[in-house]
Amino acid sequence: MKAFRTLWASAGLLWLPGPALSAWQLNLPVPRSEIARQIHDLHTLILWVCVGIFVVVFGVMFYALWRHRKAAGHAARHFHENTAVEVAWTAIPFLILVGMAWPATRTILAQKDTSDPDLTVKVTGYQWKWEYDYLQEGVKYLSVLATPREQIENRAAKGEHYLLEVDEPLVVPVGRKVRVLLTANDVIHAWWVPALGVKQDAIPGFIRDTWFRAAAVGTYRGQCAELCGRDHAFMPIVVEVKSEADYRAWLADRKAKLAAAAAEAGKAFGLDELKARGEKVYAANCAACHQPDGKGIPGVFPAVDGSKVALGPRQGHIEVVLHGRPGTAMAAFGPQLSDVDLAAVVTYQRNAWGNRTGEAVQPAEVRALRK
């Protein structure tokens, strides 16, 4: 009875006005690129072809059942090897398939045409974040989930873009063809932004490509679409499409920040300054496995609090964070983080929780150990 009432309650929602139905959207997202529009149109075309086949096939079947029922005095007749019928039920499906294959092939070929891009971005998937490298501009940065841990752990109300928000989105100019080169550093990921019609696997050791051209300024959200580990659900994608002028201003600002970061790497930092910065780096990159309290997950991810690495020689600790441990879940953070961030997170780990070494690791020490 409870299931019956739930069914009727759900059916009643169909009579509600448009805003109330927004959470019940069944169709694809509104297309915001040329490829997305083609995919949307292809989906709609094939849907109506399927509806037409359903109506014709089941209409004829139900009419035959009703018209030739036994109660009306009809008796079953046996027949076989009707050449005309066999030709018809072979030729008609063939023609339908060819009719659907033509626009489908055209869309697939358009998806694969990455020639003559206006902008090329290399995207690398990590567990569990994305790295964006603007090959023609010399700009590179990481994009990490920005949803607070309090929301994830149900200690705070969920935000509007829960698990679909990042600290650094991919920024591109509107109306420009953007070629995306995809690879991964550890396991298979997939870069998927539905509104832009983009979905491509990122495979370690391979470079694959796709493209999009955003038709309107705005923010478009997606997710990793390949099961890539325990925090697969925490690996969103955000593409921010700006006007040409705003994009150029963002690019100039990003380059200025990179220049400042390069100059910063030559400085000597105090212990408290490194710990404060390292706490943020740890939360964004390490807490998912080793936990915010540094206790890890027994039998899965080792603890940092009280570990031999965090309390051992500085060089060994830096090398583990910098180069990872092959054959384990410990990834190499050298390609992802700057010398300053690496020095900060190592300093934080050596001086947080029950760890009290009192040592400050400097960026120069990290740079000396890079290979």
Secondary structure, 3 states (H helix, E strand, C coil): CHHHHHHHHHHHHHHCCHHHHHHHCCCCCCCCEHHHHHHHHHHHHHHHHHHHHHHHHHHHHHHHHHHCCHHHCCCCCCCCCCHHHHHHHHHHHHHHHHHHHHHHHHHHHHHHCCCCCCEEEEEEEECCEEEEEECCCCEEEEECECCCHHHHCCCCCCCCCCCCCECCCEEEECCCCEEEEEEECCCCEEEEEHHHCEEEEECECCCEEEEECECCCEEEEEEECCCCCCCHHHCEEEEEEECHHHHHHHHHHHHHHHHHHHHHCCCCCCHHHHHHHHHHHHHHHCHHHHCCCCCCECCCECCCCCCHHHHCCHHHHHHHHHHCCCCCCCCCCCCCCCHHHHHHHHHHHHHCCCCCCCCCCCHHHHHHHCC
